[in-house]
Amino acid sequence: MRQKKGLVLRDVCGEKVIIGEGLEAVDFGRLMCLNDTAAWLWEKASEIGDFSVEELAEALFEEFEVTKEQALQDVKDIVAKWEETGILE
């Protein structure tokens, strides 16, 4: 899976939000606030490009003090929210 084109992570008044730029802004039409971990995962997914839940979970495990099981569950949860919101392809 991958992020939809035209969506970017920005800092707006101290909050990390995903917004659409260009024509995608018209289609997206809202802001999605992320906590620090979700924002880190969004940036990591952007670096990877075509990513899997397992790749993001491994990156989360390596970066933060969490178990592999917790990292996998956390990534599954946030990716499910991203899919529900329609920000992934």
PDB file of N, CA, C and O in Angstrom:
ATOM      1  N   MET A   1       0.845  -1.167   0.000  1.00  0.00           N
ATOM      2  CA  MET A   1       0.000   0.000   0.000  1.00  0.00           C
ATOM      3  C   MET A   1       0.889   1.228   0.000  1.00  0.00           C
ATOM      4  O   MET A   1       2.084   1.148   0.286  1.00  0.00           O
ATOM      5  N   ARG A   2       0.297   2.353  -0.321  1.00  0.00           N
ATOM      6  CA  ARG A   2       1.060   3.597  -0.332  1.00  0.00           C
ATOM      7  C   ARG A   2       0.138   4.762  -0.028  1.00  0.00           C
ATOM      8  O   ARG A   2      -1.085   4.649  -0.117  1.00  0.00           O
ATOM      9  N   GLN A   3       0.741   5.880   0.333  1.00  0.00           N
ATOM     10  CA  GLN A   3      -0.027   7.088   0.607  1.00  0.00           C
ATOM     11  C   GLN A   3      -0.568   7.659  -0.695  1.00  0.00           C
ATOM     12  O   GLN A   3       0.081   7.578  -1.737  1.00  0.00           O
ATOM     13  N   LYS A   4      -1.771   8.239  -0.626  1.00  0.00           N
ATOM     14  CA  LYS A   4      -2.307   8.903  -1.818  1.00  0.00           C
ATOM     15  C   LYS A   4      -1.441  10.096  -2.160  1.00  0.00           C
ATOM     16  O   LYS A   4      -0.928  10.778  -1.272  1.00  0.00           O
ATOM     17  N   LYS A   5      -1.280  10.345  -3.440  1.00  0.00           N
ATOM     18  CA  LYS A   5      -0.482  11.482  -3.891  1.00  0.00           C
ATOM     19  C   LYS A   5      -1.141  12.787  -3.465  1.00  0.00           C
ATOM     20  O   LYS A   5      -2.365  12.901  -3.406  1.00  0.00           O
ATOM     21  N   GLY A   6      -0.295  13.761  -3.172  1.00  0.00           N
ATOM     22  CA  GLY A   6      -0.780  15.087  -2.829  1.00  0.00           C
ATOM     23  C   GLY A   6      -1.079  15.298  -1.368  1.00  0.00           C
ATOM     24  O   GLY A   6      -1.426  16.411  -0.971  1.00  0.00           O
ATOM     25  N   LEU A   7      -0.956  14.263  -0.546  1.00  0.00           N
ATOM     26  CA  LEU A   7      -1.178  14.418   0.893  1.00  0.00           C
ATOM     27  C   LEU A   7       0.163  14.620   1.574  1.00  0.00           C
ATOM     28  O   LEU A   7       1.117  13.883   1.322  1.00  0.00           O
ATOM     29  N   VAL A   8       0.229  15.619   2.432  1.00  0.00           N
ATOM     30  CA  VAL A   8       1.479  15.941   3.111  1.00  0.00           C
ATOM     31  C   VAL A   8       1.249  16.137   4.597  1.00  0.00           C
ATOM     32  O   VAL A   8       0.154  16.494   5.031  1.00  0.00           O
ATOM     33  N   LEU A   9       2.289  15.899   5.361  1.00  0.00           N
ATOM     34  CA  LEU A   9       2.268  16.122   6.799  1.00  0.00           C
ATOM     35  C   LEU A   9       2.800  17.515   7.067  1.00  0.00           C
ATOM     36  O   LEU A   9       3.891  17.865   6.618  1.00  0.00           O
ATOM     37  N   ARG A  10       2.035  18.311   7.796  1.00  0.00           N
ATOM     38  CA  ARG A  10       2.430  19.668   8.131  1.00  0.00           C
ATOM     39  C   ARG A  10       2.240  19.903   9.624  1.00  0.00           C
ATOM     40  O   ARG A  10       1.465  19.217  10.291  1.00  0.00           O
ATOM     41  N   ASP A  11       2.971  20.895  10.126  1.00  0.00           N
ATOM     42  CA  ASP A  11       2.796  21.343  11.502  1.00  0.00           C
ATOM     43  C   ASP A  11       1.905  22.579  11.449  1.00  0.00           C
ATOM     44  O   ASP A  11       2.293  23.606  10.892  1.00  0.00           O
ATOM     45  N   VAL A  12       0.714  22.478  12.026  1.00  0.00           N
ATOM     46  CA  VAL A  12      -0.241  23.583  12.036  1.00  0.00           C
ATOM     47  C   VAL A  12      -0.565  23.918  13.489  1.00  0.00           C
ATOM     48  O   VAL A  12      -1.210  23.143  14.194  1.00  0.00           O
ATOM     49  N   CYS A  13      -0.108  25.080  13.914  1.00  0.00           N
ATOM     50  CA  CYS A  13      -0.344  25.540  15.292  1.00  0.00           C
ATOM     51  C   CYS A  13       0.084  24.496  16.323  1.00  0.00           C
ATOM     52  O   CYS A  13      -0.604  24.281  17.321  1.00  0.00           O
ATOM     53  N   GLY A  14       1.214  23.855  16.075  1.00  0.00           N
ATOM     54  CA  GLY A  14       1.752  22.883  17.016  1.00  0.00           C
ATOM     55  C   GLY A  14       1.181  21.487  16.885  1.00  0.00           C
ATOM     56  O   GLY A  14       1.585  20.585  17.618  1.00  0.00           O
ATOM     57  N   GLU A  15       0.252  21.291  15.967  1.00  0.00           N
ATOM     58  CA  GLU A  15      -0.342  19.972  15.728  1.00  0.00           C
ATOM     59  C   GLU A  15       0.169  19.412  14.414  1.00  0.00           C
ATOM     60  O   GLU A  15       0.330  20.152  13.443  1.00  0.00           O
ATOM     61  N   LYS A  16       0.426  18.117  14.375  1.00  0.00           N
ATOM     62  CA  LYS A  16       0.835  17.459  13.129  1.00  0.00           C
ATOM     63  C   LYS A  16      -0.437  17.027  12.404  1.00  0.00           C
ATOM     64  O   LYS A  16      -1.251  16.282  12.949  1.00  0.00           O
ATOM     65  N   VAL A  17      -0.596  17.501  11.173  1.00  0.00           N
ATOM     66  CA  VAL A  17      -1.804  17.200  10.410  1.00  0.00           C
ATOM     67  C   VAL A  17      -1.456  16.772   8.990  1.00  0.00           C
ATOM     68  O   VAL A  17      -0.461  17.216   8.417  1.00  0.00           O
ATOM     69  N   ILE A  18      -2.285  15.910   8.440  1.00  0.00           N
ATOM     70  CA  ILE A  18      -2.180  15.535   7.042  1.00  0.00           C
ATOM     71  C   ILE A  18      -3.183  16.399   6.292  1.00  0.00           C
ATOM     72  O   ILE A  18      -4.362  16.458   6.640  1.00  0.00           O
ATOM     73  N   ILE A  19      -2.693  17.061   5.263  1.00  0.00           N
ATOM     74  CA  ILE A  19      -3.552  17.890   4.436  1.00  0.00           C
ATOM     75  C   ILE A  19      -3.279  17.585   2.976  1.00  0.00           C
ATOM     76  O   ILE A  19      -2.229  17.044   2.629  1.00  0.00           O
ATOM     77  N   GLY A  20      -4.223  17.931   2.132  1.00  0.00           N
ATOM     78  CA  GLY A  20      -4.040  17.758   0.701  1.00  0.00           C
ATOM     79  C   GLY A  20      -3.499  19.025   0.084  1.00  0.00           C
ATOM     80  O   GLY A  20      -3.845  20.130   0.501  1.00  0.00           O
ATOM     81  N   GLU A  21      -2.648  18.862  -0.911  1.00  0.00           N
ATOM     82  CA  GLU A  21      -2.124  19.996  -1.677  1.00  0.00           C
ATOM     83  C   GLU A  21      -2.603  19.870  -3.117  1.00  0.00           C
ATOM     84  O   GLU A  21      -2.745  18.759  -3.629  1.00  0.00           O
ATOM     85  N   GLY A  22      -2.847  20.981  -3.761  1.00  0.00           N
ATOM     86  CA  GLY A  22      -3.273  20.967  -5.164  1.00  0.00           C
ATOM     87  C   GLY A  22      -4.671  20.402  -5.307  1.00  0.00           C
ATOM     88  O   GLY A  22      -5.528  20.626  -4.452  1.00  0.00           O
ATOM     89  N   LEU A  23      -4.902  19.669  -6.387  1.00  0.00           N
ATOM     90  CA  LEU A  23      -6.221  19.099  -6.651  1.00  0.00           C
ATOM     91  C   LEU A  23      -6.640  18.103  -5.577  1.00  0.00           C
ATOM     92  O   LEU A  23      -7.831  17.944  -5.309  1.00  0.00           O
ATOM     93  N   GLU A  24      -5.666  17.429  -4.959  1.00  0.00           N
ATOM     94  CA  GLU A  24      -5.983  16.474  -3.905  1.00  0.00           C
ATOM     95  C   GLU A  24      -6.624  17.157  -2.708  1.00  0.00           C
ATOM     96  O   GLU A  24      -7.385  16.524  -1.976  1.00  0.00           O
ATOM     97  N   ALA A  25      -6.330  18.449  -2.491  1.00  0.00           N
ATOM     98  CA  ALA A  25      -6.932  19.187  -1.387  1.00  0.00           C
ATOM     99  C   ALA A  25      -8.437  19.281  -1.583  1.00  0.00           C
ATOM    100  O   ALA A  25      -9.196  19.219  -0.615  1.00  0.00           O
ATOM    101  N   VAL A  26      -8.870  19.428  -2.821  1.00  0.00           N
ATOM    102  CA  VAL A  26     -10.295  19.490  -3.112  1.00  0.00           C
ATOM    103  C   VAL A  26     -10.943  18.140  -2.808  1.00  0.00           C
ATOM    104  O   VAL A  26     -12.022  18.086  -2.219  1.00  0.00           O
ATOM    105  N   ASP A  27     -10.284  17.050  -3.210  1.00  0.00           N
ATOM    106  CA  ASP A  27     -10.821  15.717  -2.967  1.00  0.00           C
ATOM    107  C   ASP A  27     -10.786  15.342  -1.489  1.00  0.00           C
ATOM    108  O   ASP A  27     -11.720  14.709  -0.996  1.00  0.00           O
ATOM    109  N   PHE A  28      -9.726  15.721  -0.771  1.00  0.00           N
ATOM    110  CA  PHE A  28      -9.576  15.346   0.633  1.00  0.00           C
ATOM    111  C   PHE A  28     -10.425  16.252   1.511  1.00  0.00           C
ATOM    112  O   PHE A  28     -11.201  15.761   2.331  1.00  0.00           O
ATOM    113  N   GLY A  29     -10.294  17.556   1.357  1.00  0.00           N
ATOM    114  CA  GLY A  29     -11.171  18.531   1.989  1.00  0.00           C
ATOM    115  C   GLY A  29     -11.205  18.568   3.499  1.00  0.00           C
ATOM    116  O   GLY A  29     -12.192  19.040   4.063  1.00  0.00           O
ATOM    117  N   ARG A  30     -10.189  18.100   4.177  1.00  0.00           N
ATOM    118  CA  ARG A  30     -10.168  18.135   5.644  1.00  0.00           C
ATOM    119  C   ARG A  30      -8.739  18.003   6.150  1.00  0.00           C
ATOM    120  O   ARG A  30      -7.807  17.786   5.375  1.00  0.00           O
ATOM    121  N   LEU A  31      -8.586  18.136   7.439  1.00  0.00           N
ATOM    122  CA  LEU A  31      -7.307  17.918   8.094  1.00  0.00           C
ATOM    123  C   LEU A  31      -7.423  16.643   8.921  1.00  0.00           C
ATOM    124  O   LEU A  31      -8.481  16.348   9.477  1.00  0.00           O
ATOM    125  N   MET A  32      -6.346  15.902   8.998  1.00  0.00           N
ATOM    126  CA  MET A  32      -6.310  14.726   9.863  1.00  0.00           C
ATOM    127  C   MET A  32      -5.174  14.918  10.847  1.00  0.00           C
ATOM    128  O   MET A  32      -4.008  14.937  10.455  1.00  0.00           O
ATOM    129  N   CYS A  33      -5.505  15.062  12.127  1.00  0.00           N
ATOM    130  CA  CYS A  33      -4.492  15.260  13.166  1.00  0.00           C
ATOM    131  C   CYS A  33      -3.868  13.921  13.548  1.00  0.00           C
ATOM    132  O   CYS A  33      -4.553  12.904  13.658  1.00  0.00           O
ATOM    133  N   LEU A  34      -2.553  13.946  13.746  1.00  0.00           N
ATOM    134  CA  LEU A  34      -1.812  12.747  14.137  1.00  0.00           C
ATOM    135  C   LEU A  34      -1.049  13.012  15.420  1.00  0.00           C
ATOM    136  O   LEU A  34      -0.553  14.117  15.640  1.00  0.00           O
ATOM    137  N   ASN A  35      -0.953  11.986  16.273  1.00  0.00           N
ATOM    138  CA  ASN A  35      -0.068  12.120  17.421  1.00  0.00           C
ATOM    139  C   ASN A  35       1.367  11.932  16.935  1.00  0.00           C
ATOM    140  O   ASN A  35       1.597  11.639  15.762  1.00  0.00           O
ATOM    141  N   ASP A  36       2.323  12.101  17.834  1.00  0.00           N
ATOM    142  CA  ASP A  36       3.729  12.055  17.426  1.00  0.00           C
ATOM    143  C   ASP A  36       4.117  10.721  16.790  1.00  0.00           C
ATOM    144  O   ASP A  36       4.847  10.694  15.799  1.00  0.00           O
ATOM    145  N   THR A  37       3.634   9.618  17.354  1.00  0.00           N
ATOM    146  CA  THR A  37       3.979   8.304  16.815  1.00  0.00           C
ATOM    147  C   THR A  37       3.354   8.093  15.442  1.00  0.00           C
ATOM    148  O   THR A  37       4.016   7.598  14.531  1.00  0.00           O
ATOM    149  N   ALA A  38       2.098   8.459  15.288  1.00  0.00           N
ATOM    150  CA  ALA A  38       1.426   8.319  13.994  1.00  0.00           C
ATOM    151  C   ALA A  38       2.101   9.201  12.950  1.00  0.00           C
ATOM    152  O   ALA A  38       2.237   8.800  11.794  1.00  0.00           O
ATOM    153  N   ALA A  39       2.526  10.405  13.349  1.00  0.00           N
ATOM    154  CA  ALA A  39       3.228  11.299  12.418  1.00  0.00           C
ATOM    155  C   ALA A  39       4.564  10.683  12.015  1.00  0.00           C
ATOM    156  O   ALA A  39       4.951  10.760  10.849  1.00  0.00           O
ATOM    157  N   TRP A  40       5.267  10.078  12.959  1.00  0.00           N
ATOM    158  CA  TRP A  40       6.534   9.410  12.653  1.00  0.00           C
ATOM    159  C   TRP A  40       6.293   8.267  11.667  1.00  0.00           C
ATOM    160  O   TRP A  40       7.054   8.090  10.715  1.00  0.00           O
ATOM    161  N   LEU A  41       5.232   7.495  11.900  1.00  0.00           N
ATOM    162  CA  LEU A  41       4.902   6.395  10.987  1.00  0.00           C
ATOM    163  C   LEU A  41       4.538   6.912   9.599  1.00  0.00           C
ATOM    164  O   LEU A  41       4.910   6.301   8.596  1.00  0.00           O
ATOM    165  N   TRP A  42       3.811   8.037   9.528  1.00  0.00           N
ATOM    166  CA  TRP A  42       3.454   8.624   8.237  1.00  0.00           C
ATOM    167  C   TRP A  42       4.718   9.016   7.470  1.00  0.00           C
ATOM    168  O   TRP A  42       4.839   8.757   6.273  1.00  0.00           O
ATOM    169  N   GLU A  43       5.654   9.644   8.180  1.00  0.00           N
ATOM    170  CA  GLU A  43       6.912  10.040   7.535  1.00  0.00           C
ATOM    171  C   GLU A  43       7.703   8.813   7.084  1.00  0.00           C
ATOM    172  O   GLU A  43       8.279   8.813   5.995  1.00  0.00           O
ATOM    173  N   LYS A  44       7.735   7.779   7.905  1.00  0.00           N
ATOM    174  CA  LYS A  44       8.454   6.548   7.554  1.00  0.00           C
ATOM    175  C   LYS A  44       7.792   5.885   6.342  1.00  0.00           C
ATOM    176  O   LYS A  44       8.488   5.414   5.443  1.00  0.00           O
ATOM    177  N   ALA A  45       6.470   5.844   6.307  1.00  0.00           N
ATOM    178  CA  ALA A  45       5.756   5.275   5.158  1.00  0.00           C
ATOM    179  C   ALA A  45       6.061   6.074   3.895  1.00  0.00           C
ATOM    180  O   ALA A  45       6.181   5.509   2.808  1.00  0.00           O
ATOM    181  N   SER A  46       6.185   7.378   4.044  1.00  0.00           N
ATOM    182  CA  SER A  46       6.522   8.232   2.904  1.00  0.00           C
ATOM    183  C   SER A  46       7.919   7.912   2.385  1.00  0.00           C
ATOM    184  O   SER A  46       8.138   7.877   1.175  1.00  0.00           O
ATOM    185  N   GLU A  47       8.863   7.679   3.292  1.00  0.00           N
ATOM    186  CA  GLU A  47      10.232   7.315   2.908  1.00  0.00           C
ATOM    187  C   GLU A  47      10.255   5.982   2.161  1.00  0.00           C
ATOM    188  O   GLU A  47      10.960   5.838   1.162  1.00  0.00           O
ATOM    189  N   ILE A  48       9.486   5.015   2.648  1.00  0.00           N
ATOM    190  CA  ILE A  48       9.484   3.674   2.063  1.00  0.00           C
ATOM    191  C   ILE A  48       8.796   3.684   0.700  1.00  0.00           C
ATOM    192  O   ILE A  48       9.255   3.034  -0.239  1.00  0.00           O
ATOM    193  N   GLY A  49       7.707   4.415   0.600  1.00  0.00           N
ATOM    194  CA  GLY A  49       6.937   4.430  -0.643  1.00  0.00           C
ATOM    195  C   GLY A  49       5.858   3.375  -0.605  1.00  0.00           C
ATOM    196  O   GLY A  49       4.822   3.576   0.029  1.00  0.00           O
ATOM    197  N   ASP A  50       6.074   2.258  -1.267  1.00  0.00           N
ATOM    198  CA  ASP A  50       5.120   1.155  -1.256  1.00  0.00           C
ATOM    199  C   ASP A  50       5.449   0.308  -0.026  1.00  0.00           C
ATOM    200  O   ASP A  50       6.375  -0.503  -0.057  1.00  0.00           O
ATOM    201  N   PHE A  51       4.692   0.496   1.050  1.00  0.00           N
ATOM    202  CA  PHE A  51       5.036  -0.107   2.343  1.00  0.00           C
ATOM    203  C   PHE A  51       4.061  -1.206   2.732  1.00  0.00           C
ATOM    204  O   PHE A  51       2.964  -1.321   2.186  1.00  0.00           O
ATOM    205  N   SER A  52       4.497  -2.005   3.691  1.00  0.00           N
ATOM    206  CA  SER A  52       3.618  -3.018   4.294  1.00  0.00           C
ATOM    207  C   SER A  52       3.511  -2.721   5.788  1.00  0.00           C
ATOM    208  O   SER A  52       4.342  -2.016   6.360  1.00  0.00           O
ATOM    209  N   VAL A  53       2.486  -3.267   6.392  1.00  0.00           N
ATOM    210  CA  VAL A  53       2.301  -3.132   7.840  1.00  0.00           C
ATOM    211  C   VAL A  53       3.523  -3.690   8.560  1.00  0.00           C
ATOM    212  O   VAL A  53       3.990  -3.118   9.545  1.00  0.00           O
ATOM    213  N   GLU A  54       4.030  -4.798   8.067  1.00  0.00           N
ATOM    214  CA  GLU A  54       5.177  -5.442   8.715  1.00  0.00           C
ATOM    215  C   GLU A  54       6.423  -4.563   8.655  1.00  0.00           C
ATOM    216  O   GLU A  54       7.182  -4.500   9.623  1.00  0.00           O
ATOM    217  N   GLU A  55       6.643  -3.884   7.526  1.00  0.00           N
ATOM    218  CA  GLU A  55       7.801  -2.990   7.410  1.00  0.00           C
ATOM    219  C   GLU A  55       7.699  -1.834   8.401  1.00  0.00           C
ATOM    220  O   GLU A  55       8.673  -1.491   9.072  1.00  0.00           O
ATOM    221  N   LEU A  56       6.511  -1.238   8.488  1.00  0.00           N
ATOM    222  CA  LEU A  56       6.338  -0.132   9.438  1.00  0.00           C
ATOM    223  C   LEU A  56       6.473  -0.606  10.881  1.00  0.00           C
ATOM    224  O   LEU A  56       7.049   0.094  11.715  1.00  0.00           O
ATOM    225  N   ALA A  57       5.946  -1.789  11.177  1.00  0.00           N
ATOM    226  CA  ALA A  57       6.051  -2.325  12.542  1.00  0.00           C
ATOM    227  C   ALA A  57       7.511  -2.581  12.911  1.00  0.00           C
ATOM    228  O   ALA A  57       7.920  -2.306  14.039  1.00  0.00           O
ATOM    229  N   GLU A  58       8.286  -3.094  11.988  1.00  0.00           N
ATOM    230  CA  GLU A  58       9.710  -3.336  12.244  1.00  0.00           C
ATOM    231  C   GLU A  58      10.435  -2.012  12.485  1.00  0.00           C
ATOM    232  O   GLU A  58      11.272  -1.916  13.382  1.00  0.00           O
ATOM    233  N   ALA A  59      10.117  -1.003  11.695  1.00  0.00           N
ATOM    234  CA  ALA A  59      10.738   0.311  11.876  1.00  0.00           C
ATOM    235  C   ALA A  59      10.351   0.907  13.231  1.00  0.00           C
ATOM    236  O   ALA A  59      11.192   1.498  13.909  1.00  0.00           O
ATOM    237  N   LEU A  60       9.091   0.757  13.627  1.00  0.00           N
ATOM    238  CA  LEU A  60       8.621   1.265  14.920  1.00  0.00           C
ATOM    239  C   LEU A  60       9.338   0.551  16.063  1.00  0.00           C
ATOM    240  O   LEU A  60       9.768   1.182  17.028  1.00  0.00           O
ATOM    241  N   PHE A  61       9.461  -0.768  15.945  1.00  0.00           N
ATOM    242  CA  PHE A  61      10.152  -1.567  16.953  1.00  0.00           C
ATOM    243  C   PHE A  61      11.604  -1.115  17.109  1.00  0.00           C
ATOM    244  O   PHE A  61      12.110  -1.010  18.227  1.00  0.00           O
ATOM    245  N   GLU A  62      12.268  -0.851  15.989  1.00  0.00           N
ATOM    246  CA  GLU A  62      13.676  -0.458  16.035  1.00  0.00           C
ATOM    247  C   GLU A  62      13.879   0.958  16.585  1.00  0.00           C
ATOM    248  O   GLU A  62      14.920   1.253  17.173  1.00  0.00           O
ATOM    249  N   GLU A  63      12.898   1.822  16.395  1.00  0.00           N
ATOM    250  CA  GLU A  63      13.040   3.229  16.797  1.00  0.00           C
ATOM    251  C   GLU A  63      12.604   3.498  18.238  1.00  0.00           C
ATOM    252  O   GLU A  63      13.190   4.338  18.921  1.00  0.00           O
ATOM    253  N   PHE A  64      11.574   2.784  18.698  1.00  0.00           N
ATOM    254  CA  PHE A  64      10.982   3.052  20.008  1.00  0.00           C
ATOM    255  C   PHE A  64      11.084   1.834  20.914  1.00  0.00           C
ATOM    256  O   PHE A  64      11.315   0.717  20.451  1.00  0.00           O
ATOM    257  N   GLU A  65      10.912   2.061  22.183  1.00  0.00           N
ATOM    258  CA  GLU A  65      10.992   0.981  23.160  1.00  0.00           C
ATOM    259  C   GLU A  65       9.634   0.305  23.298  1.00  0.00           C
ATOM    260  O   GLU A  65       8.899   0.540  24.257  1.00  0.00           O
ATOM    261  N   VAL A  66       9.319  -0.538  22.322  1.00  0.00           N
ATOM    262  CA  VAL A  66       8.086  -1.324  22.324  1.00  0.00           C
ATOM    263  C   VAL A  66       8.427  -2.745  21.917  1.00  0.00           C
ATOM    264  O   VAL A  66       9.451  -2.998  21.283  1.00  0.00           O
ATOM    265  N   THR A  67       7.561  -3.657  22.288  1.00  0.00           N
ATOM    266  CA  THR A  67       7.754  -5.038  21.854  1.00  0.00           C
ATOM    267  C   THR A  67       7.354  -5.154  20.377  1.00  0.00           C
ATOM    268  O   THR A  67       6.654  -4.296  19.840  1.00  0.00           O
ATOM    269  N   LYS A  68       7.804  -6.212  19.751  1.00  0.00           N
ATOM    270  CA  LYS A  68       7.424  -6.439  18.350  1.00  0.00           C
ATOM    271  C   LYS A  68       5.911  -6.603  18.223  1.00  0.00           C
ATOM    272  O   LYS A  68       5.303  -6.124  17.266  1.00  0.00           O
ATOM    273  N   GLU A  69       5.314  -7.282  19.196  1.00  0.00           N
ATOM    274  CA  GLU A  69       3.869  -7.495  19.165  1.00  0.00           C
ATOM    275  C   GLU A  69       3.123  -6.177  19.293  1.00  0.00           C
ATOM    276  O   GLU A  69       2.149  -5.948  18.575  1.00  0.00           O
ATOM    277  N   GLN A  70       3.565  -5.304  20.198  1.00  0.00           N
ATOM    278  CA  GLN A  70       2.909  -4.009  20.383  1.00  0.00           C
ATOM    279  C   GLN A  70       3.099  -3.130  19.153  1.00  0.00           C
ATOM    280  O   GLN A  70       2.173  -2.442  18.726  1.00  0.00           O
ATOM    281  N   ALA A  71       4.296  -3.156  18.588  1.00  0.00           N
ATOM    282  CA  ALA A  71       4.558  -2.372  17.376  1.00  0.00           C
ATOM    283  C   ALA A  71       3.638  -2.817  16.252  1.00  0.00           C
ATOM    284  O   ALA A  71       3.067  -1.981  15.552  1.00  0.00           O
ATOM    285  N   LEU A  72       3.486  -4.122  16.072  1.00  0.00           N
ATOM    286  CA  LEU A  72       2.627  -4.637  15.008  1.00  0.00           C
ATOM    287  C   LEU A  72       1.172  -4.231  15.238  1.00  0.00           C
ATOM    288  O   LEU A  72       0.489  -3.821  14.300  1.00  0.00           O
ATOM    289  N   GLN A  73       0.700  -4.341  16.463  1.00  0.00           N
ATOM    290  CA  GLN A  73      -0.686  -3.972  16.753  1.00  0.00           C
ATOM    291  C   GLN A  73      -0.911  -2.481  16.552  1.00  0.00           C
ATOM    292  O   GLN A  73      -1.926  -2.076  15.986  1.00  0.00           O
ATOM    293  N   ASP A  74       0.028  -1.666  17.010  1.00  0.00           N
ATOM    294  CA  ASP A  74      -0.103  -0.214  16.843  1.00  0.00           C
ATOM    295  C   ASP A  74      -0.147   0.172  15.368  1.00  0.00           C
ATOM    296  O   ASP A  74      -0.950   1.013  14.964  1.00  0.00           O
ATOM    297  N   VAL A  75       0.713  -0.442  14.570  1.00  0.00           N
ATOM    298  CA  VAL A  75       0.741  -0.131  13.133  1.00  0.00           C
ATOM    299  C   VAL A  75      -0.544  -0.614  12.467  1.00  0.00           C
ATOM    300  O   VAL A  75      -1.105   0.092  11.630  1.00  0.00           O
ATOM    301  N   LYS A  76      -1.016  -1.799  12.824  1.00  0.00           N
ATOM    302  CA  LYS A  76      -2.280  -2.291  12.261  1.00  0.00           C
ATOM    303  C   LYS A  76      -3.410  -1.308  12.563  1.00  0.00           C
ATOM    304  O   LYS A  76      -4.238  -1.021  11.699  1.00  0.00           O
ATOM    305  N   ASP A  77      -3.440  -0.795  13.792  1.00  0.00           N
ATOM    306  CA  ASP A  77      -4.499   0.134  14.191  1.00  0.00           C
ATOM    307  C   ASP A  77      -4.452   1.433  13.392  1.00  0.00           C
ATOM    308  O   ASP A  77      -5.480   1.892  12.894  1.00  0.00           O
ATOM    309  N   ILE A  78      -3.267   2.027  13.267  1.00  0.00           N
ATOM    310  CA  ILE A  78      -3.180   3.313  12.567  1.00  0.00           C
ATOM    311  C   ILE A  78      -3.401   3.128  11.073  1.00  0.00           C
ATOM    312  O   ILE A  78      -4.039   3.971  10.443  1.00  0.00           O
ATOM    313  N   VAL A  79      -2.894   2.055  10.493  1.00  0.00           N
ATOM    314  CA  VAL A  79      -3.103   1.820   9.062  1.00  0.00           C
ATOM    315  C   VAL A  79      -4.594   1.599   8.783  1.00  0.00           C
ATOM    316  O   VAL A  79      -5.103   2.054   7.759  1.00  0.00           O
ATOM    317  N   ALA A  80      -5.287   0.914   9.675  1.00  0.00           N
ATOM    318  CA  ALA A  80      -6.735   0.720   9.511  1.00  0.00           C
ATOM    319  C   ALA A  80      -7.456   2.068   9.508  1.00  0.00           C
ATOM    320  O   ALA A  80      -8.384   2.273   8.725  1.00  0.00           O
ATOM    321  N   LYS A  81      -7.036   2.981  10.375  1.00  0.00           N
ATOM    322  CA  LYS A  81      -7.641   4.326  10.405  1.00  0.00           C
ATOM    323  C   LYS A  81      -7.321   5.082   9.122  1.00  0.00           C
ATOM    324  O   LYS A  81      -8.181   5.774   8.576  1.00  0.00           O
ATOM    325  N   TRP A  82      -6.088   4.953   8.638  1.00  0.00           N
ATOM    326  CA  TRP A  82      -5.712   5.619   7.393  1.00  0.00           C
ATOM    327  C   TRP A  82      -6.532   5.077   6.227  1.00  0.00           C
ATOM    328  O   TRP A  82      -6.974   5.836   5.364  1.00  0.00           O
ATOM    329  N   GLU A  83      -6.732   3.760   6.207  1.00  0.00           N
ATOM    330  CA  GLU A  83      -7.533   3.166   5.129  1.00  0.00           C
ATOM    331  C   GLU A  83      -8.978   3.632   5.220  1.00  0.00           C
ATOM    332  O   GLU A  83      -9.590   3.965   4.205  1.00  0.00           O
ATOM    333  N   GLU A  84      -9.519   3.657   6.417  1.00  0.00           N
ATOM    334  CA  GLU A  84     -10.896   4.104   6.639  1.00  0.00           C
ATOM    335  C   GLU A  84     -11.100   5.553   6.176  1.00  0.00           C
ATOM    336  O   GLU A  84     -12.150   5.907   5.641  1.00  0.00           O
ATOM    337  N   THR A  85     -10.077   6.374   6.395  1.00  0.00           N
ATOM    338  CA  THR A  85     -10.139   7.782   6.022  1.00  0.00           C
ATOM    339  C   THR A  85      -9.913   7.972   4.529  1.00  0.00           C
ATOM    340  O   THR A  85     -10.244   9.023   3.980  1.00  0.00           O
ATOM    341  N   GLY A  86      -9.358   6.977   3.879  1.00  0.00           N
ATOM    342  CA  GLY A  86      -9.137   7.054   2.437  1.00  0.00           C
ATOM    343  C   GLY A  86      -7.864   7.755   2.036  1.00  0.00           C
ATOM    344  O   GLY A  86      -7.791   8.321   0.945  1.00  0.00           O
ATOM    345  N   ILE A  87      -6.845   7.731   2.900  1.00  0.00           N
ATOM    346  CA  ILE A  87      -5.593   8.415   2.576  1.00  0.00           C
ATOM    347  C   ILE A  87      -4.514   7.458   2.063  1.00  0.00           C
ATOM    348  O   ILE A  87      -3.370   7.859   1.848  1.00  0.00           O
ATOM    349  N   LEU A  88      -4.890   6.187   1.869  1.00  0.00           N
ATOM    350  CA  LEU A  88      -3.962   5.201   1.306  1.00  0.00           C
ATOM    351  C   LEU A  88      -4.524   4.641   0.008  1.00  0.00           C
ATOM    352  O   LEU A  88      -5.735   4.617  -0.213  1.00  0.00           O
ATOM    353  N   GLU A  89      -3.608   4.193  -0.842  1.00  0.00           N
ATOM    354  CA  GLU A  89      -3.996   3.526  -2.086  1.00  0.00           C
ATOM    355  C   GLU A  89      -3.651   2.057  -1.981  1.00  0.00           C
ATOM    356  O   GLU A  89      -3.891   1.298  -2.920  1.00  0.00           O
TER     357      GLU A  89
END
